[in-house]
Amino acid sequence: MVAPTVPSEAAALQILGGDATYLTPAIGTLFGPNVQLSAVASNDEQVAALARLISERGVLFFRGQDITLPQQKELCKSLGTFSGRPKENNLHIHPISEDAPELGGKDTSVISSKGGISQAGYIQGERASTGWHSDVS
C-alpha cells in the first residue's frame, strides 16, 4: 500500500462524506449511518482521512454500521500502517485477553454493557465499567 497524502481536517471530513457533527469543540465527532466503515476499510484515501480525524478529534462515533469482524481487523491494520506501525506487525493482543476462537482469537475482545469484556459475565445491577475497560481498538 502506498499511503496517500494525509488530508487536512476539513478535507478529511469531505472525503468521508461530510456527515459529521462535532460533539465538543476539542474532542469527539459523530458520523451518521451514510459513512460506513466497511466501505472505508478498502479505500486508502478514506483510511488516511479517518486516521487524520482520529488524530485531530480523539474519539469518533459511527452510527448504524454494517462492518464485519474481519473488515474491522483490516481497518485497524490499515490505520496502524498510517501511524507508522511496521507492516510485519499484527494486531495488538492485550496481556489478559481470553482466547475466544468463536470471537476471532486473542486479538479480538468483545466489550458489551451486558457481558463486560468477552465472556466475563453479567452482574445484575452493576455498571459494565466496574468489571472492565479497554486500552485498545
C-alpha positions in Angstrom: 0.0 0.0 0.0 1.3 3.4 -0.9 0.0 5.9 1.6 -1.9 8.8 0.1 -1.2 12.3 1.3 -2.8 12.9 4.6 -5.6 15.5 4.1 -6.4 18.5 6.2 -9.2 18.0 8.8 -11.7 19.8 6.6 -10.7 17.7 3.5 -10.8 14.5 5.6 -14.4 15.2 6.6 -15.3 15.8 3.0 -13.6 12.6 1.9 -15.6 10.6 4.4 -18.9 12.1 3.3 -19.1 15.3 5.3 -22.0 14.0 7.5 -20.3 14.8 10.8 -21.2 16.6 14.0 -18.6 17.9 16.4 -19.7 16.9 19.9 -17.4 19.3 21.6 -15.0 21.9 20.3 -11.9 19.9 21.1 -12.8 16.2 21.1 -15.4 13.8 19.6 -17.1 13.6 16.2 -20.3 11.8 15.4 -20.9 10.4 11.9 -24.3 9.3 10.6 -25.1 5.9 9.0 -24.1 7.1 5.5 -20.4 6.8 6.5 -19.9 3.0 6.5 -16.6 1.8 7.9 -17.0 -1.4 5.8 -16.5 0.8 2.7 -13.8 2.9 4.3 -11.7 -0.1 5.1 -11.0 -0.9 1.4 -10.2 2.7 0.4 -6.7 4.0 1.2 -7.8 7.7 0.7 -10.6 7.3 3.2 -8.4 5.3 5.7 -5.9 8.2 5.5 -8.8 10.7 6.2 -10.1 8.6 9.1 -6.5 8.4 10.6 -6.3 12.2 10.3 -9.6 12.7 12.1 -8.8 10.2 14.8 -5.5 12.1 15.5 -7.3 15.5 15.4 -10.6 14.7 17.2 -9.5 11.8 19.5 -12.8 10.0 19.6 -15.1 9.2 16.6 -18.5 7.7 16.8 -20.2 5.9 13.9 -23.9 5.0 13.9 -25.6 2.1 12.1 -22.5 0.2 11.0 -22.5 -3.0 8.8 -18.8 -3.8 9.3 -17.8 -7.4 9.9 -15.1 -8.5 12.3 -12.6 -9.3 9.5 -13.2 -5.9 8.0 -12.7 -4.3 11.4 -9.4 -6.1 11.8 -8.2 -4.9 8.3 -9.3 -1.4 9.1 -7.3 -1.4 12.3 -4.2 -2.8 10.5 -4.6 -0.1 7.8 -4.9 2.6 10.4 -1.8 1.3 12.1 0.1 1.5 8.8 -0.7 5.2 8.5 0.5 5.7 12.1 3.9 4.1 11.3 3.3 0.6 12.6 5.7 -1.8 10.9 3.9 -3.9 8.2 5.2 -7.2 9.6 3.4 -6.4 13.0 -0.1 -7.7 13.5 -2.9 -6.6 15.8 -2.3 -6.0 19.4 -3.0 -8.8 21.9 -3.8 -7.5 25.3 -2.0 -9.4 28.1 -5.2 -10.5 29.7 -7.1 -11.3 26.6 -9.2 -14.5 26.7 -8.5 -17.0 23.9 -12.1 -17.0 22.4 -11.8 -18.6 18.9 -15.5 -18.0 18.3 -14.8 -14.3 18.6 -11.7 -14.3 16.4 -9.0 -15.3 18.8 -6.8 -13.4 21.2 -6.7 -10.3 19.1 -10.5 -9.7 19.5 -12.2 -8.5 22.6 -15.9 -8.0 22.6 -17.0 -5.4 25.1 -20.7 -5.0 25.9 -22.8 -3.5 28.6 -24.3 -6.9 29.3 -21.2 -9.1 29.2 -18.3 -7.0 30.1 -15.2 -8.0 28.1 -15.7 -11.1 26.0 -17.4 -13.7 28.1 -16.6 -12.3 31.6 -20.3 -12.5 32.6 -23.1 -10.1 33.5 -23.8 -9.0 37.0 -27.3 -7.6 37.5 -27.3 -4.0 38.9 -23.6 -3.4 38.3 -22.2 -0.9 35.9 -20.5 -2.5 33.0 -17.4 -0.3 33.6 -17.0 -1.9 37.1 -15.5 -5.1 35.5 -13.6 -3.9 32.5 -12.0 -1.1 30.5 -10.3 -1.0 27.2 -6.9 0.4 26.2 -7.1 -1.0 22.6 -9.2 -0.6 19.5 
